Amino acid sequence: QVQLQESGPGLVKPSETLSLTCTVSGGSISGYYWSWIRQPAGKGLEWIGRIYSSGSTTYNPSLKSRVSMSIDTSKNQFSLKLSSVTAADTAVYFCARDMTYAFDYWGQGTLITVSS
Amino acid sequence: EIVLTQSPATLSLSPGERATLSCRASQSVSSYLAWYQQKPGQAPRLLIYDASNRATGIPARFSGSGSGTDFTLTISSLEPEDFAVYYCQHRSTWPRTFGQGTKLEIK
């Protein structure tokens, strides 16, 4: 059973860079796409972008100028960096396996609050 | 980007009743539509992909239909654990987008 676990700071100051890591267990990270999705409190879901195990990326145009993703297949981890954050970036951030047809495995999510 | 509009926003039904949830796309997404269930404090759970294919382990009471711009998720007979928020999501173009959700609540 594939499991995903997000890890990150919880609190980020405005204008700084949010950094999150997703650790995959129970299966290999290689040969798959992996996505980041976020959800502000009480609101809907927003796809941030995805990365293939080769390092190839696709980002949501609405966030593309601030987003960077990377992957470390030796550690079975992939990461998200979101720069110049504001209060509007406060949300629960999920990592998920992206099978192209759908997101089939999800992490439990981690709340990131942007506040000074 | 493609906008997905779900209706109704809230659906109040009783256990044992049939639930019909709608998702309408602003342009054709072919059959490239998925449905997810989300309970409070949990991650979404994949139910249906490519409009009508049940994901692994999903009970047969969940079914999906539609193509083009109009899609339906049907729950044939509601169980107590089915009361949750449901989202549709397309994979037709970039970026992937989700609907705003339908809350299925107990009447």
Chai-1 contact restraints between the chains, C-beta under 6 A:
chainA,res_idxA,chainB,res_idxB,connection_type,confidence,min_distance_angstrom,max_distance_angstrom,comment,restraint_id
A,G44,B,F98,contact,1.0,0.0,6.0,A-B,restraint_1
A,G44,B,Q100,contact,1.0,0.0,6.0,A-B,restraint_2
A,G44,B,G101,contact,1.0,0.0,6.0,A-B,restraint_3
A,L45,B,F98,contact,1.0,0.0,6.0,A-B,restraint_4
A,W47,B,P95,contact,1.0,0.0,6.0,A-B,restraint_5
A,W47,B,R96,contact,1.0,0.0,6.0,A-B,restraint_6
A,N60,B,P95,contact,1.0,0.0,6.0,A-B,restraint_7
A,F94,B,A43,contact,1.0,0.0,6.0,A-B,restraint_8
A,Y101,B,Y49,contact,1.0,0.0,6.0,A-B,restraint_9
A,Y101,B,D50,contact,1.0,0.0,6.0,A-B,restraint_10
A,A102,B,A34,contact,1.0,0.0,6.0,A-B,restraint_11
A,A102,B,L46,contact,1.0,0.0,6.0,A-B,restraint_12
A,A102,B,Y49,contact,1.0,0.0,6.0,A-B,restraint_13
A,D104,B,L46,contact,1.0,0.0,6.0,A-B,restraint_14
A,W106,B,A43,contact,1.0,0.0,6.0,A-B,restraint_15
A,Q108,B,A43,contact,1.0,0.0,6.0,A-B,restraint_16
A,G109,B,A43,contact,1.0,0.0,6.0,A-B,restraint_17
